[in-house]
Amino acid sequence: MELNIHISSVDNNPAVCFDTGLDPRSFARTKMSQSLIEQGFVVSADGTHKVWRPSGVNETNGSMRVFGPVFQGKRLDLLLDEVNIYANRQTALEAVVYWIRSKMFLGETRSAYNPGASFISLDNNGINPKGSVFFAPENLSNRCLHMEGTQPDRYNCPDLIGMDTAAFCAAVMLYKIFTGVHPYPSAEIYQDMREGVFMPLHFAAPDLDDKICSLIQAALLLPVAKKRSKNGTDILTELLELLLGAEGSVISLSSLFSKTSAEKKDLIEKEKKLHAIKQNSFIKTKRFVTRNKHLLIGISIGLIFMLFVIFSTMEGFSKRPTTAGMSPDNVVTAYYEAFSSLNHAIMEACVQGADKADINAAASLFAVIRTRQAYEGASSSTLIQARVWKESGGDLPAPNVFGVTDLTIDYLGGNEDQGLMVFRASYHLWAPDESFARNRSDVLTLRRDRRRNWRIIEILRTER
């Protein structure tokens, strides 16, 4: 198959090339020239990353080709296509682990998810160290993959965003490596993803480590709201902890498998066949009813479905932290204390409608710390809360200090009986590797929610 994304020679120099398949006129008419300002990323094994931008465009064999700085590596989708040969699975496993690690380093920075848009450096080639990953510009690469006939969405569910998307994609790739087959082989791939229809990994690979099976199962169920058990960030972090060995090396594929007795294999095979029969019967019945619901069931099934969704949603909300029983000033204090401890779940509970910049910052920093701990060791990236650090003397420099100190909360207005209160929070914010604190003054408006709990609905910030 001819590859539209490949490494080739441009003016006698190697470059990453994107063959758009468009003649010059079509290239101009479709405004593909805008791809020249679209950016990709090159992420190194140590967590540093730089922006990659195309260098130019030329015409080759009648079609326009975008090219840019070379990255010596192999396309991830090609490595996955070779896993039917067992000897190639270790290489594919290493590539996917490097891909996961790079996604964690980038955090919420959007980068291409399609494996065909990623190049992995699997050795120290003199240009890119081993473990480096190149994420191509997303729109440009999707265009080229479509032209070469690659199905872009075999590894991604369109309903997910952020780190959930990365976790789902990683799980599909690992499933293929461990079993040799794709978890969603049918033509109804999107519907299967949304409904969680796949052969569970503990049936497809019964010798595989139970923890790995559990994490991949959790990731593949991310699109199914009622079956979600973890978020994408936690899944990726735990996968790295299991798959990365000493000094950041990827563990051997064989170490993830253990021998299973013949009796147990026979039992698992029977359970697998029974599961397949039940699942196929259930899915066929469900989809038949869905296609003919107006004729077969009408309003009654609609009401049952609505009640099911309501109770599922209520169950999910009941397990979340709340501000029940807290006074308005207690909510403000809890918000900043949670920010210092990177407890974004508590921060979410305190906020309703206000700017979530603090919550996103806490979640991103938490993900970076967890990833570095998995890569460098449990004690290498431990953060110290700024308040604790200051009470201990507050010596500078303080590279591992984060959080709020000198917090003062002043009442500005409002009335509890009317359900609206306004406070001013003044504090110093300390960030890692900074030798000075940011002086912030926030005006916070709180209102009671439907459950009569106080929530922050607006944060107006002044920083100097």
N, C-alpha and C positions, 0 to 999 in steps of 0.2 A: 504494500500500500504506500502511495506517495504521501509524504508528510508535509503539511503546510507550515508546521512549526518545527524548525530544525536548526542545527548549527551548520553553517556553510561559509564559503569564502566570498568576501566583498572587497574588491580592489586588493586582492592578494592577502587579505587579513581575515582571520576567522571572526564570525559574528553570529549572533542569534537572529534568525530570519523568520519573518512572518509573511508567507505568500497569501495574499488576499484573494487571488483568483479573479480579480477585477481588472478590466482594461483601463487605460488612463481616463477615458471619459466617464466610465461608471464609477471609478475611484473618486473623481471630482464630484460627480452628481450625488453620490451617497455620503458625501462629506467625511469620507474615511481619513482625510488628511488630519482630522481632529485627533486621530490616534497618535499623532506625533507628540502630543502634549500629555498623553495618558501615561501614568507612571506604574512601574512594577517595583519589586523589592528584592534585594539580595540580603539574605540573613545568614550570618556566620554562626559557627558552632558555639562561640562564646556569648551569643546573645546580641551582639551588635548588628545593626542593619543599615543599609544605605538604599537610597532611591535609585531605581534604574529607569532611564528614559531612552526612547529610540533616538538613534543618531541621524537617520535620514530615510529616504525612500528612493528606490530605483525600479526600472522596468526590466523584467526578465521573462523571456519566452512569451511576450505579449501581455503579461499581467504585472500589476504593481506589487512590489515587495517592500515591506518595512523592515529595517534592520537596526541593530543596536549593539552595545558592548558584549563581547563574548562571555559566556559562562560555561565552563567545561563541566558537563554533567550529563545525565541521562534522563529522558522524560519518564516521569513516574508512571504514566499509564502504560508505557511500553514494558516497564519492569513488571507491572501487574499482569500484563498479557502473557508473561513467560512463566507464571507460577504453576502452570500445569506440569512443568518439569520440576520435580522436587528439589533438585540441586540449586535452582534459582530462587527458591523461597526465602533463604536466608538473606540474600541480597535485597529482595523486595521488602523483607521485614526491616532491615536497616534503613532503607529509603523512607519507609512510612514513619518510622520512629523519628528520623531527622525532620520529616515534614511536620509531625505533631509538635516537636520541640520548637521549631521555627514559628509555627502558628501561635504557640504560647508566648514566645518572645514578642511577637507583634501585638498580642492582646486584641483589643477592639479595633485596631487599625485594619481597615478592609483590604483584603488581598484575595487573589483568585483562589477558588476552591477546587476547580476541576483539575484532577491529576494530570491531564494533558497539558495544562498550563504551568506545570512545575518541573523544574530540572533539579536533580539531586547530585551533588558531588560525593562520590563514593570512595575517593582516594585523594591523597594530597598531590594534585596535578600541577602545582606550581602557579596556578591562577586562583583557584578557590580551594581552601582547606577542606579536608574530609568533613562531611556533615553539614556543609553549607547548602542552602536551598535558594533557588531563584523562582520567584513568583512572577509570572509574566503579566503585563497589563491585561486586565480582565476582559474588557470589551473586544479588544483587538484579538486576543487569543480565542475567545468564543467564536468570533467570525471565522477564523482560520480553521478551528476544529470542525465547525459546521461544514466548511468547504471540503475538508478531507473525509467527511462521512463519519467522523467520530461522534458517538452519542454523548453529548455533554452532560446529561443529567443522570447517568447511571449511578453516580456516587453521591448525588445531592438531592435532598427533599426540598421543594420550593417553599414549604411552609415554615422552615426554620430560619433563624437569623443568628448572627454573631457566633459565639463559641459553640452554641448548639449545632450550628451547621458544620463547623470543623469536627466536632465530636462524632456526628453522624457519618460524615465522609470517612473519617479515620476508621470507624467501626466496619463500614462496608469493605474498605480495603483490607483490613486485618482478617475479616471473615473469609475473603477470597484467598488470602495467603494461607490461612490455617486449614481450609477445606478444599481449595482448588476450584471452587465454584462461586458464582455470584449469589448473594442471598435473595435477590429479586430477579429470577430468570424469566418471568412471564412478561407478556406485552403490556399488561396492566400494571406497570412498575410503580406509577405514582399512587394508584389506589392501594397497592400492596404496602407501600411505605406508610401511607396515612393510616392504614388499618392494622399495622404491625403483623403483616402476613409474611412469615419466613420460617424456615426450619430452625428452631433454637440450636445454638451452637453446641450445647452439651449433647445433642443428638447427632449433629452433623460431624462433630469431632469429639467423640466420647473420651479420648485419651488426653484432651487438652486441660490445662490447669483451670480449676474451678473459678478462681478470682478473675482470670482473663475472660472466661465465658460470661461471668456475671456482668462485668463492665461493658463488654460488647453488646450483650443483651439489653442493658440499660440504655446504651447509646442508640441502638436501632429502634427503641421504643420512644425516643424523644418526640417524634411527631404525633404520638398517641397520647393525648392529654391525660386520660384517665389512668395510663400505665406508667407515667413518668415517675422515676424514683430518685434521679440525680439530675444536676444541671451539667451542661457541656464542659464547663471549666473544671469541675471536680472529676469528671470522667477522664479527661485528658491528663490531668495531674496524676491520678492514680495509675493510669496506663504507663506513663513515663516512669513512675516509681517501680513498676513491675518489669518493664522492658529494658531499662537502662541499668547497666552494671557498673562496676568500678571505673572511675575516670571517664565516665560518659560513654563507655562502649556498650553496644547493643548485645544483649545476652543471646546465646545460641538458641536456634529454633527448637532443637531437640530437647533442651532443658525444660521446655514448657509442656512437654508431653510425658506421661508416665504409662507404664504397662498396665493393661487391664486384663483381668482373667477372661477366659473364653466364656464362662458362665455369665459373667456380668455383661460381656459384649452381646451375647444372645438376648439377654433381658432388655438391654438398651435398644437393640434392633427391633424387638417386638413393640416396645414403647414408642419408638420412632414411627413405625408403620401405623400404630393406632392413632398417634398424634396427627399424622398426615391424613388419615381417613377422616378423623373428626374435623380437622381444620378445613379440608376441602369441602366436606359436606356443609359445614357451617357457613363458609364463605360463599359457596354456590347458592345456598338458601337465602343468605342475607342479601346478596346482590340481585337475586331474582326478585325478592320482596321490594328492594329499593327501586328497581326498574318499573315495578308494577304496583307501587304502593297506593296510588290513587284508586286503582281498581280493586285491590285486595283488602286493604286495611283502612284507608281513609283517615278520618280525623282521630280515631281511637289510638292508632299507633303514634300519631303526631303528639298527642297529649302524653302518652307514656314516655316518649323520647324526651319531651321537654322536662318532665319530672325527673328523669334520670340525669339529665345535664345539670339541673338545679341542685340536686342532692350531691352530685359529684363535685360541683363547684363549691358548695358549702363545706363539704368534707375537706377540700383542699385549703380553704380559707381558715378553717378551724385549727389547723396545725401551724399556722403562721404566727409569729410574734405580734402582739398588739400593745396598745397604750392604755388598755383598760385599767381603771383605778388610778391613773396618773394625773396630777395637776398640770396646768399649762407650763409652768416653769420647770417641772420635773421632766416633761417631754423635751423641752429645749436642752436641758442638761444631758438627758439620755442620748440625744442626737449627736452632740459633740463628743461625748464619751465613746459612743459607738464608732464615730469617725476616727478617733485616736486608736481604737483597737481593731480597726478595719472590719468591723462587724456590720456588713452592709445589709444583713437581714433586719437587724434592729433599726437601722437608718430608714429602710423601706417602710417599716411599721410606723415611724414617726412622721412620714411625709405623705401628703395627699395633694397632688397637683403642683407642688413647688418644684423648682429647678433641681434636677438630679445630678448635677455636675459633681457634687461631693460623693454621691453614692457610686457613680461610675469610676471616679478616681480611686476610691477605696477598693472597689472590686478589682480594678486593673492592677493596683499595687499588690493586693492579696495574691492574684494569679501569678505575678512575676516572682514574688517571694516563694510561693510553693514550687514553682518550676525550678528556680535556682537551688532550692533545698534538695529537690530530686536530683539535680545535676551535680551539685558541688558538695552536698552533705547537709545533714539536718541542722547543724549549728552555724553554717556559714553565712546565712542571710537572715538571722533573727533580728526583728525590729524591736526597739525599746520605746515604750510609750513616753512621749515628751514630758508628761507630768511626773512620771517616776524618775526620769533622768534629771529633771530640775530639782526634785526633792533630794536627790543624791549628790547635788553639787552643781550640776549643769556645766561640766567642763567641755570646752571646745577644743578641737573639732569634734563633731558628733555625727559620723557618717551613717549610723544605724538608728537615728532618732527620728520618730515621726509622731505627730499629734498636736494637740491643743494644750496650751498653758495660759495661765493668767486669765482664765475665763471669768467674766463678770456679766451678769444678766440684770438688765434694768427694765422695769415695767414702764411702758410708754402710754398705754391706753387700752380701752376696751372694757368689757364687763363679762364676768363668767355667766351671769344670769341671761345675758343676751347671746351667749355662745360665741363671742369673738374677743380675742385678746391680742395685743401687740407688745413685743419685747424687743429690746436691743441687746445683742450679744457682742461683746468686745473681747478679743482674744489674740494670742500670738499663735501662728501656725508654723511648726517646724517640719521641714522635709529632709529626707536623707541627702547627705553630701552638700548641704547648704550651711554656710557659717553664720547665717542671720535668719531671723524669723520674719514672716510676713505679718504685718499688723492689719487685722481685719475688723470690720464693724458691720454686723449683719442686723437688719431689721426684719424680724420674723413675725408673720401673722398666723395665728392659730384659730381654728374653728372646730366645733364639734362635728363628728361625722354622723352617719345614720345610727350608729350604735352608741352615740353620746360620748365617744372617746375623742380626746383632743388630738388634732393632727395639724402639722405645719402645711399651710396652703400657699405661702409665698415667702421667698427669701430675697431681700434686696441687699446686695453686698457692696461695700466700699473697701478697697484694699490699697495699702500704700507701703 
